[in-house]
Amino acid sequence: MQLSRKQMILIVTLSGVAVLLLIGLLIFLTYFNKKEPVPIEPSLPPATETPAPTDTPSPSPSPTLTPSPTPYFLPLVPEGAATTPSPVPATPSVSPSPAVTGSPEAAGIPPTPRDGVYNDEIKEFMAIGTRNGEAIAVLLVQVLPPEATVVAIPCETQAAVYTLGQDAKIERIDAAPIGTATARAETAREGCWNLIWAVKNLTGYRAPAYLCVDFSCMEAFFSFAPDLTADGETVDLDAFTRMLNEPDEERAESMAQFGVGIVQYLGKASLWELPAFRKATRGAFTSSLSIYELLRLMSDLKKVTGFTVAVLPTQIKDGVRVLSDAAVLPF
């Protein structure tokens, strides 16, 4: 059958449109499949040189008000090696000491003791909840369907925490609560990096990715999810606010149970409900994962039937909260 000129033009036009749509789809998927890996910490600031001694006596300088951490070593796990639960070292006591000498190793902080992995076999990330810039929920999550493990770290726990300047350069290192790490950076994204580095300095575990929610959206969120439960109890905005005012380890466990409740609720949500969820959390949710990885993660979380929740135990030592000697990471 011979086609007319109009039919030929129509076929060529439709073919061209189809090709353009295909190219556009590929560009769209490429753009939204970008992953933003958490970078390795930049170098510590150089130490200031101590002047050479002279015969003229001079008054002793006052001790610095910004303490540096006492050198200590974290448990290193070779990449690819089978891991078994190992004790997490308690945060060392901190006293004023000379300025850092320009490298993490010199400060007793080995760089990247363990990189997490996100692939078809294992899913690991840090879930962060912030209020007024500071993290008040710090959860380490491992997803291995049909099981998932959530480990909460009390955000008051002291660790070696960086203060970041322009381009996330380390300006200072202090002994401070890990929750303050998100507020010690110029952007929310760099604050999440900083918290991952602080948890690495505290436990030896470096999360490979993060999901962060600012709790300013919770009123809108509960209008989307009125039937959310955590640890068998229904949670509304008032109950959630009470959780935020709980002390230390108790709040850490409540935040872990609340996170499990959110995952279970979203696992039952219909696809057409997700735009409402996006609207409720607009501007409050950030992640280092690509759109594709987020969708894959949500798909795997829907397959999880059992959650193990733990809180790393802490203790008060010299007036500050530090990890207990009995603290153990399960992964």
Secondary structure as UniProt FT lines:
FT   HELIX           5..32
FT   TURN            79..80
FT   STRAND          86..87
FT   TURN            104..108
FT   STRAND          123..131
FT   TURN            132..133
FT   STRAND          134..144
FT   TURN            145..146
FT   STRAND          147..152
FT   TURN            155..156
FT   STRAND          158..164
FT   HELIX           166..168
FT   STRAND          170..177
FT   HELIX           178..183
FT   HELIX           188..203
FT   STRAND          210..214
FT   HELIX           215..217
FT   HELIX           218..224
FT   TURN            226..227
FT   STRAND          229..230
FT   TURN            231..232
FT   STRAND          233..234
FT   HELIX           237..244
FT   HELIX           248..268
FT   HELIX           271..273
FT   HELIX           274..280
FT   TURN            281..284
FT   STRAND          285..287
FT   HELIX           291..302
FT   STRAND          306..311
FT   STRAND          314..317
FT   TURN            318..319
FT   STRAND          320..323
FT   TURN            325..326
FT   STRAND          328..329
//
